[in-house]
């Protein structure tokens, strides 16, 4: 089940080009939640870095949520 913080994060990533690169030893739980929801796709670039990209479903969620928050 998606939470408000999940929707806020997917909107932020989508509005910033649809990609989020994480480097080093950081907590990636919030991004993994979006992967589990099907809103992000994770691609490890090396042992400590991951590139996240918004999926089609993630784009739809971000757009739908933006439309409802503008109204």
C-alpha positions as CSV (number, residue, x, y, z in Angstrom):
1,X,0.0,0.0,0.0
2,X,1.4,3.4,-1.0
3,X,1.8,6.1,1.6
4,X,1.8,9.9,1.1
5,X,5.6,10.0,1.4
6,X,5.9,7.4,-1.5
7,X,3.8,9.6,-3.7
8,X,5.7,12.7,-2.8
9,X,9.0,11.0,-3.6
10,X,7.9,9.6,-7.0
11,X,6.6,13.1,-7.9
12,X,9.9,14.6,-7.0
13,X,12.0,12.1,-8.9
14,X,9.7,12.4,-12.0
15,X,9.8,16.2,-11.9
16,X,13.6,16.1,-11.9
17,X,14.0,14.1,-15.1
18,X,12.8,10.6,-13.9
19,X,16.2,9.4,-12.7
20,X,17.8,9.2,-9.3
21,X,21.5,8.1,-8.9
22,X,22.5,7.0,-5.4
23,X,26.2,6.5,-4.6
24,X,27.9,4.9,-1.6
25,X,26.7,3.3,1.5
26,X,23.3,5.0,2.1
27,X,19.9,3.8,3.2
28,X,17.9,3.0,0.1
29,X,14.7,1.8,1.8
30,X,12.6,4.7,0.5
31,X,13.7,3.9,-3.1
32,X,13.2,0.2,-2.6
33,X,9.6,0.8,-1.5
34,X,9.0,2.5,-4.9
35,X,10.7,-0.4,-6.7
36,X,8.4,-2.8,-4.8
37,X,5.4,-0.7,-5.8
38,X,6.5,-0.9,-9.4
39,X,7.1,2.8,-9.7
40,X,10.9,2.7,-10.0
41,X,13.3,0.4,-11.7
42,X,16.7,-0.2,-10.0
43,X,19.9,-0.8,-11.9
44,X,23.1,-1.4,-9.9
45,X,26.0,0.4,-11.6
46,X,28.6,-1.1,-9.4
47,X,28.9,-2.6,-5.9
48,X,27.8,0.5,-4.0
49,X,25.8,2.6,-6.5
50,X,22.3,2.3,-7.9
51,X,20.5,4.2,-10.7
52,X,16.7,4.4,-10.2
53,X,14.4,5.2,-13.1
54,X,10.7,6.0,-13.0
55,X,8.6,3.3,-14.7
56,X,5.6,4.0,-16.9
57,X,3.4,3.2,-13.9
58,X,5.4,5.6,-11.8
59,X,5.0,8.3,-14.4
60,X,1.2,7.8,-14.4
61,X,1.1,7.9,-10.6
62,X,3.1,11.1,-10.5
63,X,1.0,12.7,-13.1
64,X,-2.3,11.7,-11.6
65,X,-1.2,12.9,-8.2
66,X,0.0,16.2,-9.6
67,X,-3.3,16.7,-11.4
68,X,-5.3,16.1,-8.2
69,X,-3.1,18.3,-6.1
70,X,-3.5,21.2,-8.6
71,X,-7.3,21.0,-8.6
